[in-house]
Structures are given as structure tokens and as C-alpha cells.
Amino acid sequence: MTDLSYEQARAELATVVEKLESGGTTLEESLALWERGEELAVICQRWLDNARARLTADRG
């Protein structure tokens, strides 16, 4: 995994989704985009989970 910020990962994920929705890619390209999208979704979820944990820790 790369060291992307949440905003970078989310923006790239949005681009991946746009490409998949627009079509015009080969099956191989679509699979690669899907896999990258999965990686980016994991990165975003980690950022959100860490933020939630920090907020919970700050409360008490």
C-alpha cells in the first residue's frame, strides 16, 4: 500500500469508479481498475477507522 492521504485515496477512487462506469475498457483493464479500487477503499476505510478511534479515545 502507498502512503496516500484520505483525500488522495478518495479522489483516485472516484476516478476509478468513473472509468469503470463509463465503460470502454477491456476486461483486463476493468479487472485492474476494480482491484485498484478495492485497495483504495481499504486505505479510505483505515483512515476513517483511525479517525473514529482517535475521537473515541479523546472522549474518555
N, C-alpha and C positions, 0 to 999 in steps of 0.2 A: 504494500500500500504506500501511497505517496503522502507527503505531509501537506495536504490541502486544507485550507480553511473551510469552515462550513459554507461560506458564501461561494467560494470557488467550486466546491464539490456540487453544490446545489445548482449553480449556473451551468456547469458541464452536464449535469444530469438532465436539466431542461433541454439542452441542445441535443443530447442523445435521444430523448423522447420525441422531440420534433423530427429528427431524422427518421426514426422508426415509424412515426405516424405518417410522414409524407410518402413513404414507400420509395420505390425506385432503386432499392439496394438489392444486391444478390443475397441469397440465403446465407452465405458465409459472412458477408458484411453485416447482415442483420443479427446473426448469432454473436459476432464480435461486439456489436453495439449493445446487445442485450447483456452480455457478460460485463461490459464496462459499466453499464447502468446499475447492475447488481452491486458491483464494487463501490460505486459512488453512493448508492443507497445505504450501504453499510457504513461508509465514512460519515454520512449525514446523521445516521442513527446514533453512532458513537458520540458525535458532538452533542446531540440532543440529550442522550443519556447522561453524559458527563455534566452538562449544564443542570439537568434535573437533580443529580446527586449533589452538586455544589449548593443549589438552592435549598435542598432538604437539610444538608449539613449546617448551613447558615441559620436555619430555624431552630436548631436545637440539639 
